[in-house]
Amino acid sequence: MTKLELLSELLVEELHSFKQEVTRLEQIEKNLKKTTITADSTHIEKLIEEHLRKLNAHQTAELENRNKILKLIRHSRNIPNWLTILAFLLFLSQAFAIIYLLLC
């Protein structure tokens, strides 16, 4: 009978510890149900707004640079100045040569 008594005593202890754990878990569950978590996205919204402002500023700066480059391209010459002057000098020298040949 001593083994039966030992087993019953051990079972009673296990049941008691199990009951304590269950009550502890019930208390934790009550505390969890009382706690509320609120989603606060103001910080994320501020970061997104700041990022959008930076993107907008970057985009306007790129647009201004693009317009400056396009203006420079439109006003650029296809023929360099030195080539224009050289062609003019050649034209004048041939004109003088023809006049000289006609007068002589």
MOCORDA-V905242 format. One record per backbone hydrogen bond with DSSP energy under -1.0 kcal/mol. CO is the residue of the C=O (numbers start at 0). NH is the residue of the N-H. Records with the same first field share a line. If there is no record, write none. Layout:
BEGIN
CO->NH + NH
END
This chain:
BEGIN
0->4
1->5
2->6
3->7
4->8
5->9
6->10
7->11
8->12
9->13
10->14
11->15
12->16
13->17
14->18
15->19
16->20
17->21
18->22
19->23
20->24
21->25
22->26
23->27
24->28
25->29
26->30
27->31
28->32
29->33
30->34
40->44
41->45
42->46
43->47
44->48
45->49
46->50
47->51
48->52
49->53
50->54
51->55
52->56
53->57
54->58
55->59
56->60
57->61
58->62
59->63
60->64
61->65
62->66
63->67
64->68
65->69
66->70
67->71
68->72
69->73
70->74
79->83
80->84
81->85
82->86
83->87
84->88
85->89
86->90
87->91
88->92
89->93
90->94
91->95
92->96
93->97
94->98
95->99
96->100
97->101
98->102
99->103
END
